[in-house]
Amino acid sequence: MRSLALLPLLGLLAACATPQQRCIAEGTKDLRVVRSLIDETRQNLDRGYAMTTETRVTPQFRVCTGTRAGVAGVQGCWDNRVSEQRKPVSIDLAAERRKLEELERKERELARRAADRARQCQARYPS
C-alpha cells in the first residue's frame, strides 16, 4: 500500500527524467503496481488479516469571520473534518494464498514484457 502512495511522486520525478527513462517507467508501471500488491498480500498473510482504511467525515463547528451583505462580523460556521483510520479486517487465508500465486504468475509475465519494453526504449532513445 505504501508503494501505491509513492506513485504520484514518481510522476513528478518523471517530468525531470530523460525520454528513455520516461519510456521505461511507462513500460514498467503495471509491474510496479503488481509488485506492490504482492508486498501487501504477503504482509496480509504474515499478519493473518488485512488492513483497510475508513474515511470518516465529522461536522465541526467553528467561529469564523466574514462579510455578509456588506457587514463584517463574526459568526458560527460548520466545516467537515475528514479523517482516515486504518482498521484490521479478516481475510480468507486460502483465497489470499491463491491471490498471491496469481499475482506472482502475473509478475513473471509483466517482468518479461517490461524487459522487452526497456530494450525497445533503449534502442529508441539511446543514452
N, C-alpha and C positions, 0 to 999 in steps of 0.2 A: 504494500500500500504506500509505503514511504516513497518508493521509486516512482509511482504514478504522480505523486505530488511534485516531483522534480521535473516532470515533463515540460511545464511552461518555462522553466529556467533554461532547458535545453533549446527551446525555441528562441529565446533571447540570444543565447550563445551562437546559435546557427546563423544569426544575422551577421556575426563577425567572422564566420568560417569562410574558407575558400570554396569555390564551386565544387571541387572534388569532395571536400568534407561534407558539404550540404547534400550532395548526391548520395554519398554513402550513408549519412544519417537518415535520409528519407528511405533508403533501401533497407535499413535495419530497424525501422520504427516498430513494426509488428513483432520482431524478435525481442526487442527490449520489453514490450508490453507482456509478451508470453513469459519471459524470464521473471518479470515482476510478479505475475500471477503464480508462477511456480514457487517463488520465495514465500508468498503469502500462504499458499496451500501447505507447504512444508511446515510453516510456523503453526498453522491450524492443527495439523496432525501432531506436532510436538506438544502443543498445549492440550489438545483434546477438545477444543472448542474454537469457534471463530469470534472475531470482534466485528461489531457493526457500529456505525456512527448514527446517532439520533440527533436530529436538529430540533431544537425547541425554540418557539417564539413566545416571549413573555411580554405583555404590555407593561410599560413602565411610565409612571407619572413623573414629570419634572417641571421645574419652573423655567420659563423661557421669556425672552424679551422680544418685542417686535412692534410693528406698526400696523394698526388696523383702522381703516377709514381715516387715515391721516393723523391718528393719535398714537403716540408712542406709549408703551406701557409694559407691565409685567403680567403674565398670565400663566395658567397651567396648560401643559401640553402632554399629549400621550405619544410615546415612541414605542417601537417594537425592539426589544432586546433579543438578539439571536445568539444562541449558544449551541455548541455541539458537545455531545457526551459520548464517549466510547463505552460500549456495553457488550459483555460476553453473550454469545448465543450458542445453543447446542447444535451439533452437526452430526450427520451420519458418517462415521469414520470410514466405513467401507466405500461409500459413494465418494468421499474425499480422496481416498486412495486411487479409485478408478479415475477421478478427475485428474489427479497428479500424473498418472500413467499417460492419459491422453495429452495433457499439456507437454509432457516430456517428449512424446512422439511428435507433436506439432513443433516443438522447439528444434528437433533434429532436422525436420523438413525446412523450417524457416532459416536455420543456420546455413543449409546448403544454398538456398536461394539468396541469402544475404551475401555469401561469399561470391557467388556468381555476379551479383549486382555490384559488389565492391570492385571486382575485376573490370567490369564494364565502365564503372565510374573512373577508375584509374586510367583506362585506355582513352576515355573521352576527355578527361581533364588531367593530363599528365602534370606532375609536380614541377 
